[in-house]
Amino acid sequence: TAPAGAGREAFVPLSCVPSRGCCRRTPPLMLRHSPHLLSPSPCRKFYYITLLRDPVSRYLSEWRHVQRGATWKTSLHMCDGRTPTPEELPPCYEGTDWSGCTLQEFMDCPYNLANNRQVRMLADLSLVGCYNLSFIPEGKRAQLLLESAKKNLRGMAFFGLTEFQRKTQYLFERTFNLKFIRPFMQYNSTRAGGVEVDEDTIRRIEELNDLDMQLYDYAKDLFQQRYQYKRQLERREQRLRSREERLLHRAKEALPREDADEPGRVPTEDYMSHIIEKW
């Protein structure tokens, strides 16, 4: 999937995965692109991965993106087989886009999907009636969404944190046994980083993204646990390799050395006479 902080609903449900990628009962052989090429039916294994970002920085980044004219009108927000009604998800602006909006206007819209976006994108919205806010009480809804997001994050083979690029690269490479040709770079100078906001505004953003703040704290702890576990495995593998190399070296040293080459035999007198007579 796309990063959870990318600014759109990018978590793809299993129902959207192409059927040809699922392990289902299919004929033992299937026709591929070439009519003469027969091969076993493919059985793909899908992995869900994501990148999380500090909620305040992510929120400011999305505001700047929207301020420049970005919209997500093509996002259907499908949930339980339907899109939300206009009453369930009213727009925050009139017109073609929300370009030029101030940060205050961005924060004041109660229907702004930027609020707690990472939790909503990771959670199973069907547990809370999708975008119907009257389905269950607000407190219960928030708790269910947060727990669902944590559960789905735990179930992912890999997730990274944009604030820890090198560790994210290490975890990805160790998880999927792949190597990037270049190391990840940690860029702390982002558009969000260039926004000057006062402490009151930061607290307001944290309040609007309280679920994301809790999820991010949880994600950082889980991320460090996974990182330390992979490092322990790596050190263990290194110790085992060193031990095997030492044993191999000792085994070679224990082998009997070949005797020094014996000096060539001196031909006997009869043998030399025989050769001379032939000449």
HELIX and SHEET records of a PDB file:
HELIX    1   1 LEU A   14  CYS A   16  5                                   3    
HELIX    2   2 SER A   19  GLY A   21  5                                   3    
HELIX    3   3 PRO A   55  GLN A   67  1                                  13    
HELIX    4   4 LEU A  103  ASP A  108  1                                   6    
HELIX    5   5 ARG A  117  LEU A  122  1                                   6    
HELIX    6   6 LEU A  125  VAL A  128  5                                   4    
HELIX    7   7 GLU A  138  GLY A  155  1                                  18    
HELIX    8   8 GLN A  165  PHE A  176  1                                  12    
HELIX    9   9 GLU A  199  LEU A  208  1                                  10    
HELIX   10  10 ASP A  210  ALA A  254  1                                  45    
HELIX   11  11 GLU A  269  LYS A  278  1                                  10    
SHEET    1   A 2 LEU A  29  LEU A  31  0                                        
SHEET    2   A 2 LEU A  38  PRO A  40 -1                                        
SHEET    1   B 2 ILE A  49  LEU A  52  0                                        
SHEET    2   B 2 PHE A 158  LEU A 161  1                                        
END                                                                             
